[in-house]
Amino acid sequence: MGILDEDVSRVRDQTDLVALVGDYVALKRVGQRFAGLCPFHQEKSPSFSVNAELGVYYCFGCQSSGDAITFLREIEHLDFPETIERLATRAGITLRYDDKSHQRDKSRRSRLVEAVEAAVVFYHQLLVESPAGGAARKYLRGRGFGGDEARQFRLGFSPEGWDDLSKTLSHDNKFSRDDLVEAGLAFVNKANRLQDQFRGRLMFPIFDARGEAVGFGARDLVGEGPKYRNSAESAVYQKSRLLYGLNWAKPEIVARSEVIICEGYTDVMAYSLAGAPNAVATCGTALSDDHVRMLKNLTRRVVLAYDADSAGQGAAERWYKWEQELELEVRVAGLPLGRDPGDLWRDDQPALLASITEAKPFLAFRIDRALAAGDVSTIEGRARAATMAARVIAEHPSELVRDQYALQISESLSLDLDGVRHQITQARTNPIPASAPGRPIANQENEDESPLPPPPVDRREVDILRWVIHDPALVQDWIDASLFIDPTAREVFDLLIEHPDLHEAIAVSDGNARRLLERLAVEEPEVDDEPQTLAARLMVNTVEPVAKRLTDRALRSGDDRASEAKSQLDSLAHARELGEWVSAQNSAKELLRWVIKESARLNEPAGSVE
């Protein structure tokens, strides 16, 4: 199976090598040839030469050479067929295959991309033209973004209806049910009807490096479910190989020899609009090897534009590894404490750009944060600050780098150099656990970044979620979102309600919610009683703690409506102590009605009540 040799030759001959290389390297004409810094090794003087007439390149430094096919394959780490397909798309060539099934796969991918593009258009029109997009427009205005910005980034709004997108894209058989499901735009619900994947959300379309629409990042606007949700993995959307904004930023990254890596979509918008269009962000996941290697082909200088607390030790080991293996220069943007790029875009754009020009080396930034947390006005305070800084320095793999920073700490704190070196040696010999007091903890937005275990979830809520997954009939008549106090448990419940299929729920989840779902998927609930008693006990154990919280709050505020609930709680507790579970369940039913009503009145999840 493969692409016809004749078509491979056509792709090679019709690809403009100078234009292709220019997407990755800043080229300058030198006589009849073009020269630039080699993208395949670190250098300061240009030794990479492109011969446009012959369609070949050569590096006099590392001896890399080849044609357009070799160049794209090496720089993007692609296999041969994918390389040819990308270049064919670029040159407007339709490829032929000697295997019809492969041709069908390529046609299928194109069909899914068409469906996602159609969704981008649908959502965008709703945002900029429809009254339904009012809440999304209001949110954007609050972040300092208007209609022009929404059009530039093709933002959209997904309506709250169950199947508005599905109906529109299915009209006149334009897209089939399989098209919409496989593209991650809809799923088939229990009624065997198409249901839209995203509802009531601000939509950020995500494009691959070629500029093709492949998925979405979606921000909740109605307070239902997780704050952000991304498209599920599909034939066109693989989040470990996608960076939001790369389709726009690639030429700027090459021209400026620098990439800004942000935490969120609006951060990318903020930098771009402020005059730094070389910004990208991950799509609901931590930065991976694939992401970094992709960027390394464009530039060796990386600026992390995370908020100050997030650029901490969580990914330090990984960044040091990438620095050494890929010869990267990693810096951290000088964002003010508690401010993100979106805040500065709205209030202080010069400071936003200054955060990049004043970015500090990764290790220097972390040392400064450690020193700033201490009191250096006393000898004891300086010693403690040096100990904290030593722990940070000790993580760096280079002995030379460690010693240079030891000298810097010794001079800045007026402490003995040998003493500082000893602290670093001790820290390397006996590293402090990440959760130890005094060690900075990263505030990670993406689900795979933090090395810390997920926070514990109330075992009663975990137990009820097991039943929701494995035997929903036992709890479906009474279970309600207001009964989940823990935010992770609440997010998992919301996901299961919106995506009854467990695999679908896991696919669209992230962070601690995904970890909990994956764990619950393999944990069977414990059946330790006959069904009627088991059902009663589950309801009692779930309703009681939430009702008690709400009741205590109401009583503290002098609300007389809580007196009946207090009486029911007393009855429930008495029946539970006697083992009379049916009687306790009757009290729980009355309490549940009050919990739902009271939670709605407070207009907040019961779990946020103190």
Secondary structure as UniProt FT lines:
FT   HELIX           5..14
FT   HELIX           17..22
FT   TURN            23..24
FT   STRAND          28..30
FT   TURN            31..32
FT   STRAND          33..36
FT   TURN            39..40
FT   STRAND          48..51
FT   TURN            52..55
FT   STRAND          56..59
FT   TURN            60..62
FT   STRAND          65..66
FT   HELIX           68..76
FT   HELIX           80..91
FT   HELIX           100..129
FT   HELIX           131..133
FT   HELIX           134..142
FT   TURN            143..144
FT   HELIX           147..152
FT   TURN            153..154
FT   STRAND          156..158
FT   HELIX           164..170
FT   HELIX           171..173
FT   HELIX           177..182
FT   TURN            183..184
FT   STRAND          186..188
FT   TURN            190..191
FT   STRAND          194..196
FT   STRAND          201..207
FT   TURN            209..210
FT   STRAND          213..220
FT   STRAND          228..230
FT   HELIX           239..241
FT   STRAND          243..244
FT   HELIX           246..256
FT   STRAND          259..262
FT   HELIX           265..274
FT   STRAND          279..282
FT   HELIX           289..296
FT   TURN            297..298
FT   STRAND          301..305
FT   TURN            308..310
FT   HELIX           313..315
FT   HELIX           316..326
FT   STRAND          329..332
FT   TURN            337..338
FT   HELIX           341..347
FT   HELIX           349..357
FT   STRAND          360..361
FT   HELIX           362..372
FT   TURN            376..377
FT   HELIX           379..394
FT   HELIX           399..413
FT   HELIX           417..429
FT   TURN            434..435
FT   TURN            437..438
FT   TURN            447..449
FT   HELIX           459..470
FT   HELIX           472..474
FT   TURN            475..478
FT   HELIX           481..483
FT   HELIX           487..498
FT   HELIX           502..508
FT   HELIX           511..521
FT   HELIX           531..556
FT   TURN            557..558
FT   TURN            560..561
FT   HELIX           562..578
FT   HELIX           581..602
FT   HELIX           606..608
//
